[in-house]
């Protein structure tokens, strides 16, 4: 039989804990730090404290969530088709190009 979900406030967020084993008092975490770390690797985030809650996560999980995202410029350069010649109109050729709003002069 599975334990019911427990709702816990963490900062301003309401978190759903799968079981009571994820929530540690500060005193418990101090005395069983190696167990807290082991569970962070095997079972996921471990929450310490009730008022000013801290979360212990594995390095792998931390890096996957904090990895810097590519800038739009880098993404655009990577997605640009290569080896395709684009024909661009001559900017000085006034016959082919009309000026927008020229009737408002």
HUHU-V65983 format. One record per residue. N is the residue number from 1. RES is the residue in one letter. PHI is phi in whole degrees, -180 to 180 (999 if undefined). D_FIRST is the distance of its C-alpha to the first C-alpha in whole Angstrom. Layout:
# HUHU-V65983
n=(N/N)
res=(RES/RES)
phi=(PHI/PHI)
d_first=(D_FIRST/D_FIRST)
This chain:
# HUHU-V65983
n=(1/2/3/4/5/6/7/8/9/10/11/12/13/14/15/16/17/18/19/20/21/22/23/24/25/26/27/28/29/30/31/32/33/34/35/36/37/38/39/40/41/42/43/44/45/46/47/48/49/50/51/52/53/54/55/56/57/58/59/60/61/62/63/64/65/66/67/68/69/70/71/72/73/74/75/76/77/78/79/80/81/82/83/84/85/86/87/88/89/90/91/92/93/94/95/96/97/98/99/100/101/102/103/104/105)
res=(X/X/X/X/X/X/X/X/X/X/X/X/X/X/X/X/X/X/X/X/X/X/X/X/X/X/X/X/X/X/X/X/X/X/X/X/X/X/X/X/X/X/X/X/X/X/X/X/X/X/X/X/X/X/X/X/X/X/X/X/X/X/X/X/X/X/X/X/X/X/X/X/X/X/X/X/X/X/X/X/X/X/X/X/X/X/X/X/X/X/X/X/X/X/X/X/X/X/X/X/X/X/X/X/X)
phi=(999/-86/-78/-70/-68/-113/-95/-134/-79/-123/64/-101/-104/-98/-106/-98/-94/-68/-153/-66/-66/-82/-107/-119/-77/-61/-63/-62/-63/-65/-79/-126/-59/-63/-69/-61/-66/-60/-69/-63/-76/-95/-115/109/-56/-118/-101/-120/90/-111/-87/-106/-73/-117/-123/-105/-129/-71/-61/-60/-67/-60/-67/-69/-96/-114/-60/-65/-85/-69/-73/-61/-62/-64/-60/-64/-64/-66/-91/-69/-65/-106/82/-110/-88/-100/-93/-103/-68/-70/-71/-92/-83/-74/-69/-85/-115/-100/-89/-67/63/-67/-76/-93/-63)
d_first=(0/4/7/9/13/15/19/21/25/27/30/31/28/24/22/18/16/13/12/14/15/18/20/22/25/28/29/26/27/30/29/27/28/28/24/24/26/24/21/23/24/21/18/20/22/22/23/26/27/26/30/31/28/29/27/27/27/28/31/31/28/31/34/32/32/35/38/41/41/44/47/48/52/50/48/51/53/51/50/54/56/58/61/62/65/65/68/69/72/74/74/78/78/79/80/76/75/75/74/72/73/77/78/77/80)
